[in-house]
Amino acid sequence: MLEWAEFNFMLNKTDASGTTKREHLEQVERQTGRSLKELEPPTEFPDILVHIWSAFTALSNCRSQGFSGPNPISYRDIKDYIELTESPLSPREVNLLRELDGVYTRTAHG
């Protein structure tokens, strides 16, 4: 899941003009009529973890921003999410959320 997520975070990163790498590559596909390997994920999304991805996107959409970009999702944010949504997440799943967030923030800051 982390490899799939990093691939998508990189494609969705915007350049100075506000356009994502994905949008640039999709435009090339439309103009050439050919599929680009750069748009093919390195792995398939693990459907069994869709609830983790849903939790991550919900938390990520509510994260605060610092001077250098997005702030990490805190354990408190995750605890509040679990309580408010009544979503049972195991400690292992919480760790995966934090790992996803680490990949996201490294991508956003790098």
HUHU-V106677 format. One record per run of one state. SS is the DSSP state (a for helix, b for strand, c for the rest). FROM is the first residue (numbers start at 1). TO is the last residue. If there is no record, write none. Layout:
ss=[SS:SS]
from=[FROM:FROM]
to=[TO:TO]
This chain:
ss=[c:a:c:b:c:b:a:c:a:c:a:c:b:c:b:c:a:c:a:c]
from=[1:2:12:14:15:20:21:33:37:40:47:62:65:67:69:71:75:86:91:110]
to=[1:11:13:14:19:20:32:36:39:46:61:64:66:68:70:74:85:90:109:110]
